[in-house]
Amino acid sequence: PNKHASQKHSATNGIQNKDQNQKSKCFQSQLSPCPALGRCPTNEDLMLQTLIHLLKCNIGTGLLGLPLAIKNAGLLVGPISLLAIGILTVHCMVILLNCLLLACPFPRLQKTFVDYGEAMMYSLETCPNAWLRTHSMWGRYTVSFLLIITQLGFCSVYFMFMADNLQQVRKAHVTSNTCQPRKSLVLIPILDIRFYMLIILPFLVLLVFIQNLKVLSIFSTLANITTLGSMALIFEYIVQGIPDPSKLPLMASWKTFLLFFGTAIFTFEGVGMVLSLKNQMKQPQRFSFVLYLGMSLVIVLYICLGTLGYMKFGPNTQASITLNLPNCWLYQSVKLMYSVGIFFTYTLQFHVPAEIIIPVVISQVSENWALSVDLSVRTVLVCLTCISAILIPRLDLVISLVGSVSSSALALIIPPILELITFYPEDMSCVTIAKDIMISILGLLGCVFGTYQALYELTQPISYFIANSTYA
């Protein structure tokens, strides 16, 4: 039995290492010399490409929910808190990179790619505590589990986002050529939002069957183009005719602030990607500049969109800013473009949990059944995200719940603990120890109370939270 278990474990590791090498090659090919240029890219070219990838990792559906997040925190408290959470998240990214340098010697490991879970495992293997060293694999399992929950949560949110926008486009009684405020229009219900999710489901199942990384990169490019165009039109609309913001509250209640915390953490989606981004740079020591520059741009974008969106729509702010756009052809096209971008982004977010779960399942069956099992698991996972979206079709609360449960752990709780474990034998200062403990406690409190508040509001009837829901 031990020999059989060892063979399965080796097979699993072999599949995972092969997949990691494929990911590494795929990512490295994006930073490789461009034949069209007829030369090798300069360091500045590679830094620019890395910066673009960093921006891509942190701009998703959570960005569109920030106006409602600012509403849940207050016009003054919201932007300040969002800035603070952004700074803490970037600091935790730096902590993760520092721990990687000390705990993961790549020449010894003979690897060019180490993911978040492996970084956690190798850090535990080098810590002085014998019990933690013995159970280092549990660190990897914990991070992998949180990544699965987070990424499948993103995919479930994508279902709701696409269904919400398609429903609004379909149920508008009149689509005009003049862009008037949404409140002046008459909407009639056509189909339940869950029906739109079921319509989308088979197309997404077929999409996740595509495993060719080059094809996925094409989808990523299409998603980037549609997202960029949509964001430009959204900003063009919200900066026009902003009402007097003096009537908006500077500080909201503490209960809704907990929902703000979950949404804010949800938006910072790229904490796990900083490891691979740095690993693939030609000069990794220059990644700090790219990280600080890229995340500064991201934080400014978050604060501007969230604040301007709330000032524009005020108490009528909905779960996604696209749901507040007027019913004219221009902004109906924005909803469709962003939905198309999210549709293609789905498979990229889905790739992470799929490549954690599928190799483990395939290692338990014979090679003849590998392809069938692979496709079956992919189908089940997509259906799982669809079912969760159907059962809880409340976009804002699901975003807050996913952010509070798993994103807070990956972004704020684990990195400081990892620093304590990794650097404690190196004579850490009392200030650093206190700082790490405070960040972890803050993340834990946000996780517990944010999860409680999101679950509490999910149990309330629709009329209780109608002002914050996608049904408003």
N, C-alpha and C positions, 0 to 999 in steps of 0.2 A: 504493500500500500504506500509506503513512504517513497519507494522508487517511482511508482505511478504518479503520485502527487508531485514529485520533483520534476518529472517529465512534463506534466501539464503546466507547472509553474514556469519551466524553461520555455515552453512553447508560447505561453502568454507573454513573457518578457521579450521573446524574439519577435513576436508580432508587433508589440508596442514599440520596440527599438526600431523596427523597420518602418513603422508609421512615423515615428519621430524623425528618422532620417529623410523620409519623403517630405515631411513638413519643412524640414530644414532646407532641403534642396529647392522646394517650391519658393520659400521665402528668399533664399539666396539668389534664385534666378531673377527675382524682381529687382535685386540690387546688383545684377551682373552687368558687364559691358553691353552696350546697345549696338548691335550691328549697324543700325542706321546712322549712328554717329561716326562710325569708322574709327573709334578710339575707345580707350577705357575711360569710364566716368571718373571725374575728379572727386576728391574728398567732399567738396562742396555739393556735388551732384548726389552723392550717397547720403549726405546729411539731409538734403532736401527731401529725398525719397523716404528716409526714415521719419522725418517730420510729418510728411503726408500720411504715412501709415499710422503714426501716433494719433493724428487728428481723426483718421477714419475709425480707430478703435474706440474713441470717446464720444462720437457723435451718432446718436441713434434715436429711438423713439422717446427715450426719457427726456431728451432735450425739449420736445414739444409739450411735455407735461409740466415744465418749469413755471409758466405763468400761474397755474393753479397751485403749485408749490409755494410761490411767493404769496399768493392769496392766503394760504393756510398758515403762513408765518407772520405776515404783515409787510407793509410797504417799506418799512425801515429795517425791521428785524430780519426779513427774508434775504435781501441782498447781502447783508453783513454776515449772516449765518452761512449762506452759500459760499461766500468768500472764505470763511473759516474752515468749512468742510473741505473745500478745494485745496487749501493749503495743507491741511492734515493729510488728505489723500495723497498729495504729491510727496509729502515727507515720508509717508509709509511706503510709497514706491521706491524712494531712495533707500530706505531701510532694507527693503527686499533685495535690491541690487547689491548692497553692501554685504548682506548675509550670504548671497550667492557667491561673491568673490572669495569669502573665507572658507565656506563650507563645501564648495563644489569645485575641486581641482579638475578642470577639464582634461588635461593631459593624462591624468591617472584614470579617469573615467572613460577616456577615448570617445568622447561625445562632443558634438558641436551644438547640441540643443538640449536644454534642461528646462522642463516646465515647472509650474508653480508647485505641484505635488512633489516632484523629485527634489526640488530645493528644500522643501520642508523635511523630507525624509533624510537627506544628507546632513542637514543642520542638526537633526536629532541624533544622527549617528556619531557626530563629533562632540556632543555635549558631555559634560563630566558625569551626569547622572546615569547610573547603570540601568535603571528601570526604563528611562526614556530611550536609551540606546537600544535596549532589547525590543522595545515596542515602536521603533522608528517607522515601521511600515504603516502603523495606524495614523501617523501624521499625514502620510501620502493619501491614505484612504479618506481621511477627513476632508482634506482639501479637494480631492477628486469628487467627493459627494457634494460638497458645497458648490463646486463648479457645475456639476450636473444640474443641481437645483436652480442655480442662477441662470444658466444658459437655456434650460427648458422653460424657465419663467419668462425669459426674454421672448422665446418663441411663442409662448402662450399670449403674451402681450401683443405680439405682432398679429396674431389671429384677430384679437379684439380691435386693434387699430385699423386693420384693413377692412374688417366688417363694418365698423363704425363709419368710416369714410365712404365706403361703397353704399351704405344705407342712406347717408345724407345726400349723396349724388343722385341716388335713385328716387328718393321720396320727395324731392323738391317739386312743388306743384308747377312752378314756372322758373325757368332759367333765363335770366334777362341779360341784355348786353351792357347794362349799367350796373356797376357794383355798389349796391346799397347795403346798409347794415342788415345783419341777419334778422333782427327783431321785427323788421318791417315786412318780412316775407311770410307767406302761408305755406306750411309744410303738411303733407298728408302721409300717414304711415302706409307703407306698401307691404313690406315683408318684415318679419321678426329678425332681429340681428343674428340670432342663432342660425337662421336659414342661410345667411350670407357666409357664415363660417363653414357650413357644410358644403356650400358651393366651392369655396376656396380649397377645402381639404384634399380632393383628388389631385389637383394641380400641384400642391405642395408635396404630396407623396411622390409623384413622378419626378419632381425637382430634386428631392433628396436622394433619389436613386443615382443621380449623376455624381460620380466620385472622381472624375478627372479634374485634377487641380488646375489645369490650364483653363478648362471651361468655367470653373468656379471663379477664376480671376477675371474672366470676361463679365460674369454676372456682377462681380464686385465693381468693375468699372461702370457698368450700366447703372448700378445703384448709386454710385458717387455722382454721376452726371445728373440724374433725376433729383437726388437730394439737394445738390448744390443749386440747381435751378429753382426748386421749391422754396428753399430757405431765402433766396434773394427776393422772391416775390412776397413771401411772408413779411420780411423786414420792410419791404417797400410799402406794404399796407399798414402795418402797425405804427409806423412813425408819422402817419398822416392824421391830423385832427385828433390828437390825444386830448381827452377831456381833462378838466381840472382835477388833479389827484388829491386835493386837500380833503375831500370827503372820504377817502380811503383810509382804513385804520393802519396806523404805524405798527401796531403789534396785535397779533391774533391770540386766541386762547391757546393754552398749553396743549389741549387735546388735539387741535388741528396742527399744532407745531410738530407733534409726533409724526403725523402723516407727511409733513414737509421733510422731516429727516429721512424717512424711507425713500421718498421720491428723489431727494438730492443725492443720496448715496447710489441709487439706481442709475443715475445719469453717468456716473464715472465708471464706465464699463471696461476700461482698458488696463486695470491694475494688473491682471494676470499676463498681459501681453508685453509688458516692459522687459521681461526677461529675454524673450526671443528677439525683440527689437535690438537690444544691446548686444546679444550674442552674435548677430549677423552683421554688425557694423565692422567696417574695415579698421577703424580706429575707435574701439569701444570706450576709450578714455574721454572721448568728446561727446559721449551720449548724454552726459549731464546737461550740457548746454542745450541739446535738442529737447531733452525732457522738460527743462524749465521753460524754454521758449514755447514749446507746443502746448504744455498744460496752462501756461499763462494765457495763451490765445483761447484755449477751451474755456477757462474760467470766465474771461471777459465776455465771450459769446454767451455762456450760460446766464450770467448776470444781466446782460443787455436784453436778451430775448425774454427772460423771465420777468424782469421789471417792466419793460415796455409793453409786453403782452398783458400784464395785469393792469397797468395804467390805462391801456386802450379799452379793455373789455370790462374791467372793474368787477362788480358782483356777478356778472354773467359769464365769467371765465369758466371754461369747461375743461374736461380732463385732458384734451389735446387741443392745442391752439388752432389746428386745422378745422376743428368743429365749430369755431367761432367765425370763420371766414364767410364773406357774403356769397349769395347765390347767383353769381354771374359766371360766364363761361371761363374767364381768366382764372378765378380762384377755385372753380370746380376742377379745372385742369391741374391746379396745385395739389388738390387732394388725390387725384388720380396718379400724378407723377410720384408723389411721396409714397403712395400705396404700392406702386410698381417698384420703387426703390426698396421698400421694406420687404416686398415679396422675394426679390432676389437676395436680400440680405439674410433672409430666413435660413437659407441653406448654409451660409457662412457661420451663423451662430449655432446652428444645429450640428455643424461639423465637430465642435468641441465635445459635447456629451456622447455623440455617436462613436467617436474614436477612443473614448474611455470605456464605454460599455461593450461595444461590438467585439473587440479582440478577446475579451474575457469570455464572452458567450461562444464565440467560434472555437476557442481552444477546447471546449467541452464536446465538440462533435467531430466527426470524420471530415476529411477534406472534400468528399463528394457532396456534403451537405452545407459546405461553408457559404456558398453564394446564396442559397435559399434562406439560410438562417440570417445572413447579413441583411438581405432585403426585407425579411420578416421583422427583424428588430427595428429597422428604420421605419417601417410602416407603423409598428406599434407605438414607437416614440412620437411620431407625428400625430397619430390619433390621440395619444395621451395629452399632448398640448392642446389639441382641438377640444377634447372633452373637458379639460380644466377651464378653457375659455368659455365653453357653453354653460358649465355649471356656475361660473362666477363671471358674468359678463360686465364687470365694473372696472373699467380701465384704470382709473385713478387709484382705487384701493388695491388692485392687484400689483400695480407698479410699486406702491408704498410697501406692500407686504413682502414682495420679492426683495426689495432694497433692504428692508429691516431684517429679514431672516438670514439671507445668505450674503448679499453684497456687503453689508456692514462687517460681517466676519472676515471676508476676504480682503477688504480694503482697510479696516481700522483695528480689528481685534488681533488677527494672526500676525501681521508684520511686527508690531512691537514685542509680542511674546517671542517671536522668532529671534529678534535682536537680543533679548534678554538671555535666551538659551545659547545663542551663538557666541556672544561677546562677553558673557559674564566671566568666563575664565581669563579674559584679557584685561581684568581690572577696570571695569566700567565705573564711571563717576556716579556719585549719588544723584546728581542732577539728571543724568541720562536714564538711570533706573526709575526715578520718580516720574520723568516725562513719559516713559514707555508704559508704566502702570496707569497713569492718568488717561492716556489715549485709549488703552485697552478697556478701562472702566467706562469711559465715555461711549466707546463703540458698543460695549455690552449693554449699557443702560438704554442706548438708542435701539438696540436690537430687541430687548425684552419689551420695553414700553411701546415702541413703534409697532411691533408685532401684535401686542395686545390691542392697541387702538384700532389697527387695521382689521383684525378679526372681529372686534366689537362692532365696528360699523358695517362689516359684511353681514352681520346677523340682524341688522336693523332693516325695517321696511324701506322701500325705495323713497317714500316721501320724506324720510328722515334725512337723507343725504342728497336730495334731488339737486341742490345748488351746486354740488361738487361732482355730479355724475355726468356720464355721457348722454344721459337721457334728457338733460335740461334743454 
